[in-house]
C-alpha cells in the first residue's frame, strides 16, 4: 500500500512540476496523509481508477522541542508559540509567578522570560530563542496551568507584533456539550417536586423564655446557621419563635458578618490556599506512608571526637572564613555507611531492586513553600569541606527558589536534621523510591559509666533514627547500616582511611 501510494504521488509531482520534492515525501498509513517538505500539506485519496484527488491544501508547520511547541499559521506572520514546559518529571500543572518581560520587549536567547512554580520549586524559564515578545496569553499569578498550554508568542520582527494584538488561543477550548436524545414519548417525565421546607425546631419551655443578662434564646438550627454566617444571635431583636426565641427564619433578616466569629464548639479561622509545591508534598508523603512498609531503628551516638575534630578544622579554616557544621560530617558518614551496606543505597522499582554504585545524598531543606531535598552527588567521593560548600550553595538556591531540576531530582538516600531546632528524636517519612532516610536529632550531654576514679564520665550524645523500606532493607540490614554509621560518626578519622 505504501509503495503504490508513493509511486502515484511521485507521478503526480512530476506532472504538476513539483518533482523536486519527491525525495522529501513521507507516507503515514494510519492517517493516509502525505507531508511535502515542512510547509505544505497535501491530502490525497486513492480511488479505484488510480486517480489522485487533492482534498485540502493549507500551510502548517509543527515542531515540538522540550515541551515548547512552535506553530505557524497561514493567517499570521512568521512566529513561534511557546507552551508551558514540564520542568520536572512529575509536573502536570504550573503557576506563572511573574513575567520578567513585557509585550513588545526584545528577547535574547537565555534571557529570563518568566518564573514558574512547579510541583517542586519556583524556577526561572529562559527565552527559547531571539525575537520580540508579541503576546502574553497567560497572565502572572495564573494557577494550575496545564503543561503544554500556550503561554506566549515570539516573533522575529518587531513590525509583526501588532498582528497579534487580538490573538487568542482556541486550541484549549472545551468541546461543545453533546446533546442527549429526547426520551421516548411513552416514558412520561414526572415534573420535579419541590419539597416543603422543614419546620425549624424550636425550644419548648414551660415558662416564657425571656433574655437574661443579654442572652438570647434560639433554636439549635438557628444557632448552627448563625455560626456559619458569622451572625451574633445576642445582637438580634425579638424572634418569631416561642416566647421570642430566634428561629432560622429570623436569620434571613440579619446582615451577614464579614468575619466568622467564635461560636460554641468552634474557633475563628482563615483558609490558606494550597500551593503547588505543598500539594505535591502532601500527595507524595501520603502515598509513601500508605504504600511503603516503614520500620524505624534508633541509635545513640557519642560525638565527642567529632566535635573536637570539627573545632580543630574550623580553627584551621578560620582565615578562609569557612565553618564546618556537624551536618557536613553526618552527610559524609551517611555516604560511607552506604558503601559498607549497599542494600541501603537502593530503590524499589516494582519488578527489580535497583542498587546504586555511587551515593547521592538528598539533604532536606525547609523553605517558605515547603520542604525540598537538593542533592550532594557522589558524596562518598567528596571531602567534608567540599560537602560544606555544596550544601551552603544548594540551601541558598533552594530558599531563593532558584534550584534547577537536576539539582533536586534523584538521590539515593536522604538526611533530615532537626537538631538545630532543639529536637532530640523523630522519625522521618521515606522519600520514594529511596529505601532509607536518616532523621538526626540534636546533641545533649549524658553521664555514662567509665573506668576512672569517679566511675563515670559526661559525654555528648546524638540520637539518630533510620526509617527503612522493608521491601528492600531487612531489619538486620538496617541495623548493620546504623552500626557502620555510628562507627564513622563517633570516630570521624576513620572516614579518611
DAPE-V800852 format. One record per backbone hydrogen bond with DSSP energy under -0.5 kcal/mol. CO is the residue of the C=O (numbers start at 1). NH is the residue of the N-H. Records with the same first field share a line. If there is no record, write none. Layout:
CO=NH  NH
This chain:
1=5
2=6
3=7
4=8
5=9
6=10
7=11
8=12
9=13
10=14
11=15
12=16
13=17  18  19
18=21
19=22
21=24
22=25
24=37
26=28  35
27=29
28=32  33
33=28
34=36  42
35=26  37
36=39  40
39=60
40=36  42
41=58
42=34  44
43=55  56
45=47  53
47=50
51=47
52=54
53=45  55
56=43
58=41
59=74
61=72
63=70
65=68
67=69
68=65  70
69=71
70=63
72=61
73=76
78=156
80=154
81=83
82=151  152
84=148
85=87
88=91
92=147
94=145
95=97  117
96=141
98=100  115
102=105
105=133
107=131
108=111
111=113  127
113=100  101
114=125
115=97  98
116=118  123
117=95
121=118  123
123=116
124=126
125=113  114
127=110
131=107
132=134  155
133=104
135=137  153
137=139
139=142
142=96
144=146
145=94
146=149
149=84
151=137  138
152=82
153=134  135
154=80
155=132
157=160
158=161
160=163
161=164
162=165
164=167
168=170
170=173
178=180
184=187
186=188
188=190
193=195
202=204
203=205
208=210
212=215
217=246
219=223
220=224
221=225
222=226
223=227
224=228
225=229
226=230  231
229=257
231=233
232=235
233=236
241=244
242=245
244=239
245=241
246=219
247=250  251
248=251  252
249=252
250=253
251=254
263=266
270=272
271=273
273=275
275=279
276=280
277=281
278=282
279=283
280=284
281=285
282=286
283=287
284=288
285=289
286=290
287=291
288=292
292=294
293=470
295=468
297=466
299=464
301=462
303=307
304=308
305=309
306=310
307=311
308=312
309=313
310=314
311=315
312=316
313=317
315=318
317=320  322
318=321
325=328  329
326=330
327=331
328=332
329=333
330=334
331=335
332=336
333=337
334=338
335=339
336=340
337=341
341=344
342=345
344=346
345=356
346=435
347=349  354
349=351
352=349  354
353=355
354=347  356
358=360
359=361  379  380
360=362  412  413
361=376
362=364  415
363=374
365=372
367=370
370=367
372=365  374
374=363
375=377
376=361  379
378=381
379=382
383=387
384=388
385=389
386=390
387=391
388=392
389=393
390=394
391=395
392=396
393=397
394=398
395=399
396=400
397=402  403
398=401
404=407
405=408  409
407=375
408=410
412=435
413=362
414=438
415=364
416=418  440
418=421  423
419=422
423=442
430=432
431=434
433=348
435=469
436=414
437=439  467
438=416  440
439=465
440=418
442=463
444=461
446=448  459
448=457
450=452
455=450
457=448  459
459=446  461
460=303
461=444
462=301
463=441
464=299
465=439  467
466=297
467=437
468=295  470
469=472  473
472=474
474=478
475=479
476=480
477=481
478=482
479=483
480=484
481=485
482=486
483=487
484=488
485=489
486=490
487=491
489=492
491=494
492=495
493=496
494=497
